[in-house]
Amino acid sequence: MKSVNDSAILVESNKLSGFGHSNKSSNVYQEPVSVTILGVNISHLTQTTQFVLVSSGVFIFFVLYGYFLEAIFVQPNLKSHGLYVTFIQFVLYSLFAIIESQLKKDTERRIPVPTYILISFLTVATMTMSNLSLEYLNYPTQVIFKSCKLIPVLVGGIIIQGKKYGTRDFLAAAVMCIGLIWFTLIDVTISLNFHPAGVLMINLALVADAVIGNVQEKAMKKYGASNSEVVLYSYSFGIIYLLVALILSGRLIPAITTANQFPVSIYGLGFLLSITGYMGVNLVLTLVRVAGAFAAVTVTTCRKALSIVVSFIFFTKPFTPQYVWSGCLVVLGVYLNVLSSQRQQSHLIFIKNNFINTAINYVKRLVTRKKLAKAAISV
């Protein structure tokens, strides 16, 4: 699991962002594991039925997540309390992770505390910047930026882990950049809710997201930690960071006062936001196991497109067809990246299989020669 961020795709949505460049992604869905949805075991169903059910769950929970998130930040009285909303999410995510760990009997901590201190800081940074950016950007613009995680992940992989990428990966990043720039220029022209500060914040969120993905990947490979462990400790330590930030910034008391005035908008929507995000993340993990990385990225990309459509339908904002064309470029970049990853994995499998077959044939020839030699001696 790369990270449970992306709103809280933080702990898993990062996982998808690195699908093409992590061996872990292919291992996840090849292992024979039971498939459950909301605690119901569906392993006995056909793979097609499992895919339809899990994909439907991903669409439902994440579209609802996007709706609740925008419903909070379109309210003028709540726009300036993004940090407090993030704090609520971290508290609830930690609670959900504790419950999940107890149910799965997975309570052992494998990754050292200092590593979790770094991971939780990055988790706080990416999620806080992402939420705060909605004070200055439309939700569709934020979604488009989030779809371009490949760019900082690619840079982070080169710097942090020394990874090597192919021409197709850089082409995918270039196409994403063009689509992103086009979408942003349109937003600057017609949007009533656009500020450069929002662009800066969402870019900082993506940079932190790229770093956390690479740090978590290294830690999980080294210590063999589970997804639920990383979620639990990342968000639990993050609560401390956020509480300190709220106190030092002087935002804690005003936020509590506003929350008391609008409890349904803050706590009610905050709970719905957290539960839908957490369930969505777990369903994405299940989808990877059921259908693989390519199908998972396809579903989550279509989900983001649907979230943008829902945003334009339920929340008033200016629209132009150019949004569609620029968004299509971003989607094209995503698929170029995924297709490149699939080819790389297929090539590695081809090499591995040929090596194994060659070795087997070599052993067979040796055995045959020995048998012939023995037969000749006996004669």
N, C-alpha and C positions, 0 to 999 in steps of 0.2 A: 504494500500500500504506500503510495507515495505521500499522500497527505490528506487529511480530512479537511481540506479547505476548498474553497470555491464557495465561498459563503460557507459552506461547511462542506463543502465539497472540499473543504479544507482537508480532511484527512484522506479522502478518497478521490475527490475531484482532481487532485494533483496527480493521483495515480494514473488517471486517464491521460493527463497532459504529457506523461512520459512513456506512453505505451510503446512507441516505436523504438525506444532506446534502452529498454530494461529487459533483461532476461526474465525477470520476475513476472512480467505480465503474461508471458506464455505459459509459465509454470502454474499460474493461479488457476486457469480454467482447464488445464489438462488433468489435474488431480481429481480422482474419484471422490467427490464429497456430496453430502446430502444437500438438497436444494429446498429452502424454506422461504415462504412469504408470510410476513406477520406471524411467525410462529407455526404456520401450517406447512407440513412437509409435502412437497409436490414432486418428489423424486420419482414416484411411480408413473407420472404422466410422460407423454412423449416429449422429445426435446423441442418440437415446434410449439406445443402447447405451453411448455415452460417459458419459452422465449416470448410468446404473446402475453402471458400473464405478467412476467417480470417487466417487460417493456412498458406495458400499460401502467404498471405501478410507478415506474420511473417518470413517465409523462405526467401522471396525476399528481404525485407528490412534489415534483420540481416546478410544475406550472403553478401549483398552489403556493409553493415557496416564493416564487417570483411575485405572485399577486399580493401575498401578505407583506412582503418586503416593500413593494412600491406603495401599498396602502398605508404603511407607517410613515414613509418619508414624503408623501404628497401632502400631508397635514402640516400647515404652517407652524403650528405650536410644537411639533415634534422634530422638525428638520434639524435643529441644532443639538439634538440629543442622540446622535448616532453612536457615540462612545458608550452611552448607558445601554442602548439597545444591544450593542455587541457584548457588554458585560452580562446582560440577561441571557443571551445565547450561550455564552461560555458556561454559566452556572447550570443551565438546563442540559447542555451537551454533556457536561461532567456527570450530572445525575443520571442521564440516560446510559452513559458508558459504564457507570458503576453497576447499574441494574443488569446491563448486558453481560458484564464480566462475571457477576455472581451467577447468572443463569447458565453461562457457558463454563463456569468453574475455571475461569482463566484469570487468576488473581496474581500471578507471579510477575514481578518486574524484572526485565532482562537488560534493558538499556540503562546505562548509568545516569544518575540524577543530573550531573553537569550537562550532558547531551540534551536532556529534556528541558533544561533551563534555556538552552539556545533554541531548541525546536519550538517551545511555547512562546518565546519572544517573537520569533518569525511568524508563528501562527497568529498572534495578537496583531502584529503589524499588517499582515495581508488582509485579515478580516476587518480590522478597524478602518484601514484605508479604503477598503472596498465599500463599507457601509457609509463612511463619511463622504465618499465621492458622490453619493446620491443627494447630498445637499446642493451640489453644483451641476449635476448631469441628469439627463433623462435616463430612465431604466434601460431602454433599448440600446442607448449608447454604451452604457456600462457592460451590457451583455456582449456587445460586439467586441469591446476591448478584452473581456475575459476569454473570448473565443480565440484570442491570439496569444495564448500562453506559450505556444511553441517558441516564440521569438526569445523571451527571457530564459526559458528552459534550455533552449539550444545554447545560448551564451553561457548559462550557468553550468551546463554539462561539460562544456569545453574547459572552463576555468577551474571548476571545483573537482571534477572527476577525470579530467583529461580525455574525455570522449572524442571520438572522431565521427564526423557526419558526412554524408554524401551530397552530391550536387542537387539531388531531388529535395533534400531537406532544406537547403538554402533557397532553392526555388520556391518551395512552399512558404518559407518565411517572407520572401520578397513579395509574393502574391498577397499574403496577409497584410503586409505593410501598406501596399497600394490600396487595398480595400478599406483598411482602417483609416488611412489619411483621407480618402474620398468621403467616407461616412462622417468623419469628424468635421470636414469642411462644410458638408451639407448642414450638420447640426449647428455649426457656428452661424450659418446664414439664416436659418429659419426657426431655430429653437428659442423658446422663451426662457428655458432653464439650462443655460450653458455658461460655464465659467472655466477659464484655463486652470484654476485651482483643482477642479474636478478631474481634469486630464492628468495633472501631476499626481494626484492621490491614487487614481486607478493604476497608473504606471508604477508607482511605488509598491502598490499591492501586488502587481504582477511580478516585479523584481523579487520581492520577499517570497512570493509563491514559488518562483523558480529555485531560489536558494533552499527553501524548506524542502522542496521535492528532492533535491539532490542530497541534502543532509540526511533526510529520513531514509532514503534509499540505501545510503552507505551504512547507516546505523542498523537498519533492519536486516540487511545482508550479513553484517558482522555479528549481531547478537541473536538473530532469529526471533525477533519480537513479533507478536501478533498484532493484527489491526486494532482490536479492542484495547490492547495495552497502550498503544501509541495515542489513540483517541483520548483515553482516560487521562493520561499524564500530561499530554499537550494542553488540554483544556483546563485541567485542574491547576497547573502552574500558571496558566494564562489568566486565571481569575485574579491572582495576586497582582500581576502587572496592571491589569485594567483598573483594579480598585485603587492602586497607587496613582495611576494616571488621572482617574476621576477626582481624587482628593487634591492632588497637586495643581490640577488645572482649574479647580474651583467649580467643576461641573456637577459634582455629586449631589449637593443640596438642591440646586435648581432642577436637576433631573428628577430627583425624588419628589419634589414639590409638583412638578408638571405631571409626573406619573400618578400622583394622588388625585390630581384634577381630571386626568384622562386614563383611569385604570384599564379600561377595556382596550383602548388604543395602544397602550404601552405593554401591559402585562398579558392581556388577552391575545392580541395579535403577536406579541413576542413569543408566547407559548406555542401558538399555531405555527409561527415561522420556524421555531426550533424543532418541533416534532416532525414537521414535513421535511425539513432539511436533513435531519438525522435519518429518518426512514428512507429518504431518497438516496442518501449516500450508501446505505446498506444494500439497497436494491441494485445500485450500480455495481457493487461488488458481486452480488449474486448474478447479475447479467453477464459479467466478465467470465464467471465460472461456467455459465450455461452456454454462452454463444461465442465467447472470445472477444479480443480487443477491438477488432474491426467493427463488429456488430454493435458493441457497446458505444464506440465513438459515433457511429451512425445514429443510434438512438438518441444519445445526449445532444448531438448537433441539431437534429430535428426538433428535439425538445426545446432548445434555445430559440429556434425559429418560431415555434408555437408560442413561447413566452413573450416574444416581441409582438406577435399578432395580438395576443391577449392584452398586452399593455396598451396598444393603440386602441383597442375596442373599449376597454373599461376605464381608461384614464385619458382625459382630453389632452391632446398635444398635436402640433402641426405635422402633416405628413406629405411626403413627395415620393414618387416612384423611384427616384435616385437612391433612396434608402435601400430598396430591394436589390438594385444592381450592385451597389457597393457591398451589401451584405452577402450577395452571391460570391463575390470575389473572396471574401473571408472564408466562406464555406468551402470554396474550391481549394484554398490553401490548406485547410484542415484535411481534406481528402487526399491531396498530394502527399502530405506528410504521412498519413495512415497507410496509403498504398505503398509508399517507399518503405515503410516499416515492415509491411507484410512481405514485400519482395526480399528484404534483408533476412527475415526470419526463415522464409522458404528456402533461400539460398543456403543458409546455415544447416537447415534440416537435410537438404540434398547432399551437402558435403558430408555431414555426419553419417547418413545412411549409406553413402557410397564407401566411406571409410570402413564402416562395420561390415558391409558386404565383401569388400576386398579382403579384410582380415579373415572373415569366415572362409572364403574361397581358398585363401593361402593355407589356412590350417587344414582344410580338407585335402588339398594337394599333398601336404606333408604327410598326413595320415595314410593317404593312398600309396605314396612312395614307400613308406615304411612297410605297409602290407605287402607290396610287390617285392620289396627287398627280402622280407622274411620268407615269402613264397619261393623266391629264387634260391635262397639258402637251403630251404628244406628239400627242394628238388635236387 
